[in-house]
Amino acid sequence: MVVLIIANVAAIMLESVASIEAQYASQFWYFEVFSIVVFTIEYLLRVWSCPDIKEGEYEDSFKGRLKYMCSIPALIDFAAIAPFYLSLATSKKLST
């Protein structure tokens, strides 16, 4: 995950150079989609497995997952992936 985060930072830096962005725009897009899919799967797996993370704290399957989803680390991760899905949802509505 750390390598993927570093690769995303590098991609954002490279994408900010107009000549590089113009030449590799589609590759940057595919890398972003790949990264979001990986981050989303990792987030969902952590939400699913959180009752096993800390015994007692997230023990109840439903309430424990909700409690985990409201924790600061989970909210930061959600805030990192949500804009991608929101942009997809709004762009589809605008194009129809």
OpenMM code with the backbone's topology and positions (N, CA, C; nanometers):
from openmm import Vec3, app, unit

residues = "MET VAL VAL LEU ILE ILE ALA ASN VAL ALA ALA ILE MET LEU GLU SER VAL ALA SER ILE GLU ALA GLN TYR ALA SER GLN PHE TRP TYR PHE GLU VAL PHE SER ILE VAL VAL PHE THR ILE GLU TYR LEU LEU ARG VAL TRP SER CYS PRO ASP ILE LYS GLU GLY GLU TYR GLU ASP SER PHE LYS GLY ARG LEU LYS TYR MET CYS SER ILE PRO ALA LEU ILE ASP PHE ALA ALA ILE ALA PRO PHE TYR LEU SER LEU ALA THR SER LYS LYS LEU SER THR".split()
positions = [
    Vec3(0.0821, -0.1190, 0.0000),
    Vec3(0.0000, 0.0000, 0.0000),
    Vec3(0.0874, 0.1267, 0.0000),
    Vec3(0.1967, 0.1203, 0.0741),
    Vec3(0.2856, 0.2369, 0.0793),
    Vec3(0.3444, 0.2638, -0.0584),
    Vec3(0.3829, 0.1592, -0.1286),
    Vec3(0.4397, 0.1756, -0.2626),
    Vec3(0.3350, 0.2355, -0.3568),
    Vec3(0.2108, 0.1907, -0.3454),
    Vec3(0.1051, 0.2440, -0.4303),
    Vec3(0.0785, 0.3914, -0.3990),
    Vec3(0.0825, 0.4283, -0.2739),
    Vec3(0.0640, 0.5688, -0.2361),
    Vec3(0.1777, 0.6541, -0.2921),
    Vec3(0.3002, 0.6067, -0.2785),
    Vec3(0.4151, 0.6811, -0.3325),
    Vec3(0.4054, 0.6918, -0.4846),
    Vec3(0.3627, 0.5840, -0.5489),
    Vec3(0.3467, 0.5865, -0.6950),
    Vec3(0.2385, 0.6861, -0.7357),
    Vec3(0.1329, 0.6984, -0.6568),
    Vec3(0.0280, 0.7956, -0.6862),
    Vec3(0.0784, 0.9384, -0.6711),
    Vec3(0.1587, 0.9627, -0.5698),
    Vec3(0.2177, 1.0964, -0.5523),
    Vec3(0.3067, 1.1291, -0.6718),
    Vec3(0.3871, 1.0332, -0.7145),
    Vec3(0.4728, 1.0545, -0.8311),
    Vec3(0.3893, 1.0789, -0.9570),
    Vec3(0.2810, 1.0047, -0.9726),
    Vec3(0.1949, 1.0230, -1.0898),
    Vec3(0.1312, 1.1615, -1.0903),
    Vec3(0.0888, 1.2085, -0.9741),
    Vec3(0.0293, 1.3420, -0.9656),
    Vec3(0.1332, 1.4482, -1.0015),
    Vec3(0.2540, 1.4290, -0.9544),
    Vec3(0.3607, 1.5246, -0.9867),
    Vec3(0.3898, 1.5246, -1.1366),
    Vec3(0.4001, 1.4060, -1.1957),
    Vec3(0.4269, 1.3972, -1.3392),
    Vec3(0.3103, 1.4516, -1.4210),
    Vec3(0.1896, 1.4268, -1.3744),
    Vec3(0.0705, 1.4725, -1.4463),
    Vec3(0.0588, 1.6247, -1.4448),
    Vec3(0.1239, 1.6886, -1.3503),
    Vec3(0.1184, 1.8347, -1.3445),
    Vec3(0.2051, 1.9008, -1.4519),
    Vec3(0.2918, 1.8237, -1.5154),
    Vec3(0.3732, 1.8750, -1.6264),
    Vec3(0.2901, 1.8582, -1.7543),
    Vec3(0.2572, 1.9683, -1.8178),
    Vec3(0.1640, 1.9668, -1.9310),
    Vec3(0.2067, 1.8731, -2.0438),
    Vec3(0.3351, 1.8748, -2.0793),
    Vec3(0.3801, 1.7912, -2.1912),
    Vec3(0.3696, 1.6418, -2.1573),
    Vec3(0.4000, 1.6061, -2.0344),
    Vec3(0.3899, 1.4656, -1.9924),
    Vec3(0.2434, 1.4248, -1.9824),
    Vec3(0.1616, 1.5126, -1.9276),
    Vec3(0.0187, 1.4819, -1.9140),
    Vec3(-0.0463, 1.4631, -2.0502),
    Vec3(-0.0097, 1.5464, -2.1470),
    Vec3(-0.0672, 1.5353, -2.2807),
    Vec3(-0.0296, 1.4033, -2.3464),
    Vec3(0.0915, 1.3583, -2.3232),
    Vec3(0.1392, 1.2356, -2.3870),
    Vec3(0.0866, 1.1100, -2.3184),
    Vec3(0.0686, 1.1137, -2.1863),
    Vec3(0.0331, 0.9933, -2.1104),
    Vec3(-0.0998, 1.0062, -2.0351),
    Vec3(-0.1906, 1.0867, -2.0848),
    Vec3(-0.3172, 1.1113, -2.0148),
    Vec3(-0.3949, 0.9828, -1.9889),
    Vec3(-0.4030, 0.8961, -2.0883),
    Vec3(-0.4808, 0.7734, -2.0692),
    Vec3(-0.4130, 0.6789, -1.9693),
    Vec3(-0.2806, 0.6737, -1.9718),
    Vec3(-0.2106, 0.5894, -1.8745),
    Vec3(-0.2307, 0.6417, -1.7327),
    Vec3(-0.2298, 0.7739, -1.7141),
    Vec3(-0.2566, 0.8303, -1.5820),
    Vec3(-0.3982, 0.7949, -1.5361),
    Vec3(-0.4935, 0.8010, -1.6282),
    Vec3(-0.6321, 0.7672, -1.5944),
    Vec3(-0.6432, 0.6205, -1.5519),
    Vec3(-0.5850, 0.5297, -1.6286),
    Vec3(-0.5910, 0.3876, -1.5942),
    Vec3(-0.5212, 0.3591, -1.4609),
    Vec3(-0.4116, 0.4256, -1.4353),
    Vec3(-0.3419, 0.4082, -1.3075),
    Vec3(-0.4276, 0.4599, -1.1925),
    Vec3(-0.4952, 0.5721, -1.2133),
    Vec3(-0.5843, 0.6249, -1.1094),
    Vec3(-0.6990, 0.5282, -1.0814),
    Vec3(-0.7591, 0.4757, -1.1859),
    Vec3(-0.8684, 0.3797, -1.1672),
    Vec3(-0.8175, 0.2550, -1.0945),
    Vec3(-0.7039, 0.2027, -1.1364),
    Vec3(-0.6448, 0.0869, -1.0695),
    Vec3(-0.6215, 0.1157, -0.9215),
    Vec3(-0.5656, 0.2314, -0.8928),
    Vec3(-0.5360, 0.2684, -0.7545),
    Vec3(-0.6627, 0.2800, -0.6716),
    Vec3(-0.7647, 0.3435, -0.7261),
    Vec3(-0.8910, 0.3589, -0.6533),
    Vec3(-0.9534, 0.2228, -0.6269),
    Vec3(-0.9466, 0.1331, -0.7225),
    Vec3(-1.0013, -0.0018, -0.7024),
    Vec3(-0.9265, -0.0725, -0.5892),
    Vec3(-0.7952, -0.0636, -0.5892),
    Vec3(-0.7157, -0.1271, -0.4838),
    Vec3(-0.7479, -0.0651, -0.3479),
    Vec3(-0.7528, 0.0680, -0.3412),
    Vec3(-0.7822, 0.1352, -0.2146),
    Vec3(-0.9237, 0.1032, -0.1667),
    Vec3(-1.0190, 0.0934, -0.2594),
    Vec3(-1.1571, 0.0608, -0.2229),
    Vec3(-1.1667, -0.0807, -0.1685),
    Vec3(-1.1017, -0.1749, -0.2346),
    Vec3(-1.1034, -0.3138, -0.1870),
    Vec3(-1.0401, -0.3223, -0.0490),
    Vec3(-0.9296, -0.2520, -0.0292),
    Vec3(-0.8626, -0.2537, 0.1005),
    Vec3(-0.9517, -0.1927, 0.2086),
    Vec3(-1.0202, -0.0836, 0.1776),
    Vec3(-1.1118, -0.0197, 0.2724),
    Vec3(-1.2265, -0.1137, 0.3080),
    Vec3(-1.2874, -0.1731, 0.2073),
    Vec3(-1.4001, -0.2635, 0.2319),
    Vec3(-1.3581, -0.3868, 0.3117),
    Vec3(-1.2397, -0.4381, 0.2845),
    Vec3(-1.1906, -0.5529, 0.3617),
    Vec3(-1.1652, -0.5156, 0.5073),
    Vec3(-1.1160, -0.3946, 0.5303),
    Vec3(-1.0958, -0.3515, 0.6694),
    Vec3(-1.2287, -0.3326, 0.7411),
    Vec3(-1.3284, -0.2763, 0.6716),
    Vec3(-1.4613, -0.2621, 0.7327),
    Vec3(-1.5190, -0.4002, 0.7621),
    Vec3(-1.5049, -0.4916, 0.6687),
    Vec3(-1.5589, -0.6264, 0.6875),
    Vec3(-1.4909, -0.6995, 0.8030),
    Vec3(-1.3601, -0.6830, 0.8149),
    Vec3(-1.2859, -0.7595, 0.9149),
    Vec3(-1.2665, -0.6858, 1.0467),
    Vec3(-1.3196, -0.5666, 1.0610),
    Vec3(-1.2943, -0.4885, 1.1825),
    Vec3(-1.3420, -0.5570, 1.3107),
    Vec3(-1.4460, -0.6407, 1.3113),
    Vec3(-1.4778, -0.7101, 1.4372),
    Vec3(-1.3624, -0.7972, 1.4873),
    Vec3(-1.2708, -0.8358, 1.4000),
    Vec3(-1.1551, -0.9161, 1.4401),
    Vec3(-1.0328, -0.8314, 1.4747),
    Vec3(-1.0380, -0.6992, 1.4481),
    Vec3(-0.9218, -0.6131, 1.4688),
    Vec3(-0.8900, -0.5982, 1.6170),
    Vec3(-0.9842, -0.5465, 1.6926),
    Vec3(-0.9642, -0.5257, 1.8357),
    Vec3(-1.0787, -0.5945, 1.9090),
    Vec3(-1.0452, -0.6955, 1.9828),
    Vec3(-1.1495, -0.7660, 2.0558),
    Vec3(-1.2161, -0.6724, 2.1545),
    Vec3(-1.3454, -0.6730, 2.1528),
    Vec3(-1.4219, -0.5908, 2.2437),
    Vec3(-1.4614, -0.4571, 2.1853),
    Vec3(-1.3706, -0.3904, 2.1136),
    Vec3(-1.4017, -0.2565, 2.0635),
    Vec3(-1.4984, -0.2599, 1.9455),
    Vec3(-1.4779, -0.3498, 1.8514),
    Vec3(-1.5644, -0.3610, 1.7341),
    Vec3(-1.6312, -0.4979, 1.7286),
    Vec3(-1.6548, -0.5570, 1.8441),
    Vec3(-1.6988, -0.6969, 1.8508),
    Vec3(-1.8331, -0.7207, 1.7832),
    Vec3(-1.9319, -0.6364, 1.8098),
    Vec3(-2.0630, -0.6525, 1.7468),
    Vec3(-2.0474, -0.6300, 1.5966),
    Vec3(-2.0993, -0.7232, 1.5168),
    Vec3(-2.0697, -0.7167, 1.3731),
    Vec3(-2.1240, -0.5901, 1.3072),
    Vec3(-2.2489, -0.5530, 1.3329),
    Vec3(-2.3047, -0.4351, 1.2664),
    Vec3(-2.2586, -0.3063, 1.3339),
    Vec3(-2.2797, -0.2968, 1.4641),
    Vec3(-2.2418, -0.1748, 1.5370),
    Vec3(-2.0907, -0.1556, 1.5377),
    Vec3(-2.0171, -0.2642, 1.5438),
    Vec3(-1.8716, -0.2544, 1.5396),
    Vec3(-1.8226, -0.1990, 1.4079),
    Vec3(-1.8846, -0.2427, 1.2991),
    Vec3(-1.8455, -0.1904, 1.1675),
    Vec3(-1.8801, -0.0426, 1.1552),
    Vec3(-1.9989, -0.0054, 1.2032),
    Vec3(-2.0357, 0.1364, 1.2006),
    Vec3(-1.9403, 0.2193, 1.2851),
    Vec3(-1.9051, 0.1668, 1.4031),
    Vec3(-1.8119, 0.2386, 1.4900),
    Vec3(-1.6766, 0.2538, 1.4208),
    Vec3(-1.6305, 0.1476, 1.3550),
    Vec3(-1.5029, 0.1562, 1.2833),
    Vec3(-1.5116, 0.2579, 1.1695),
    Vec3(-1.6219, 0.2571, 1.0948),
    Vec3(-1.6380, 0.3487, 0.9820),
    Vec3(-1.6400, 0.4943, 1.0276),
    Vec3(-1.6746, 0.5188, 1.1533),
    Vec3(-1.6754, 0.6554, 1.2083),
    Vec3(-1.5430, 0.6926, 1.2742),
    Vec3(-1.4475, 0.6011, 1.2741),
    Vec3(-1.3166, 0.6324, 1.3327),
    Vec3(-1.2389, 0.7240, 1.2375),
    Vec3(-1.1452, 0.7984, 1.2922),
    Vec3(-1.0683, 0.8947, 1.2121),
    Vec3(-0.9943, 0.8281, 1.0956),
    Vec3(-0.9211, 0.7168, 1.1176),
    Vec3(-0.8514, 0.6555, 1.0027),
    Vec3(-0.9466, 0.6094, 0.8916),
    Vec3(-1.0615, 0.5533, 0.9303),
    Vec3(-1.1566, 0.5071, 0.8294),
    Vec3(-1.2196, 0.6249, 0.7553),
    Vec3(-1.2472, 0.7341, 0.8260),
    Vec3(-1.3030, 0.8522, 0.7605),
    Vec3(-1.2033, 0.9159, 0.6641),
    Vec3(-1.0760, 0.9153, 0.7006),
    Vec3(-0.9725, 0.9685, 0.6105),
    Vec3(-0.9645, 0.8838, 0.4842),
    Vec3(-0.9668, 0.7526, 0.5007),
    Vec3(-0.9630, 0.6641, 0.3838),
    Vec3(-1.0860, 0.6829, 0.2962),
    Vec3(-1.2028, 0.6972, 0.3591),
    Vec3(-1.3254, 0.7194, 0.2827),
    Vec3(-1.3182, 0.8519, 0.2078),
    Vec3(-1.2667, 0.9541, 0.2747),
    Vec3(-1.2534, 1.0851, 0.2101),
    Vec3(-1.1553, 1.0812, 0.0931),
    Vec3(-1.0629, 0.9878, 0.0958),
    Vec3(-0.9660, 0.9759, -0.0130),
    Vec3(-1.0260, 0.9099, -0.1368),
    Vec3(-1.1206, 0.8183, -0.1184),
    Vec3(-1.1766, 0.7470, -0.2336),
    Vec3(-1.3105, 0.8026, -0.2809),
    Vec3(-1.3832, 0.8681, -0.1926),
    Vec3(-1.5172, 0.9172, -0.2268),
    Vec3(-1.5194, 1.0161, -0.3441),
    Vec3(-1.4267, 1.1112, -0.3542),
    Vec3(-1.4346, 1.2065, -0.4663),
    Vec3(-1.4308, 1.1401, -0.6041),
    Vec3(-1.3569, 1.0321, -0.6161),
    Vec3(-1.3518, 0.9622, -0.7450),
    Vec3(-1.4912, 0.9124, -0.7833),
    Vec3(-1.5587, 0.8471, -0.6888),
    Vec3(-1.6923, 0.7936, -0.7168),
    Vec3(-1.7949, 0.9045, -0.7348),
    Vec3(-1.7822, 1.0131, -0.6612),
    Vec3(-1.8723, 1.1272, -0.6796),
    Vec3(-1.8547, 1.1900, -0.8169),
    Vec3(-1.7307, 1.2000, -0.8625),
    Vec3(-1.7077, 1.2565, -0.9961),
    Vec3(-1.7636, 1.1656, -1.1048),
    Vec3(-1.7541, 1.0351, -1.0838),
    Vec3(-1.8143, 0.9426, -1.1811),
    Vec3(-1.9654, 0.9568, -1.1839),
    Vec3(-2.0252, 0.9678, -1.0662),
    Vec3(-2.1704, 0.9795, -1.0578),
    Vec3(-2.2201, 1.1091, -1.1193),
    Vec3(-2.1520, 1.2183, -1.0940),
    Vec3(-2.1975, 1.3466, -1.1485),
    Vec3(-2.1684, 1.3580, -1.2980),
    Vec3(-2.0607, 1.2996, -1.3455),
    Vec3(-2.0312, 1.3090, -1.4888),
    Vec3(-2.1300, 1.2270, -1.5704),
    Vec3(-2.1758, 1.1147, -1.5178),
    Vec3(-2.2750, 1.0340, -1.5896),
    Vec3(-2.4085, 1.1065, -1.5955),
    Vec3(-2.4455, 1.1733, -1.4871),
    Vec3(-2.5723, 1.2467, -1.4860),
    Vec3(-2.5679, 1.3635, -1.5832),
    Vec3(-2.4530, 1.4295, -1.5921),
    Vec3(-2.4403, 1.5432, -1.6812),
    Vec3(-2.4397, 1.5019, -1.8280),
    Vec3(-2.3887, 1.3821, -1.8563),
    Vec3(-2.3774, 1.3403, -1.9967),
    Vec3(-2.5081, 1.2849, -2.0518),
    Vec3(-2.6045, 1.2528, -1.9659),
    Vec3(-2.7314, 1.1974, -2.0161),
    Vec3(-2.8369, 1.3029, -2.0297),
] * unit.nanometer
topology = app.Topology()
chain = topology.addChain("A")
for resn in residues:
    res = topology.addResidue(resn, chain)
    for name in ("N", "CA", "C"):
        topology.addAtom(name, app.Element.getBySymbol(name[0]), res)
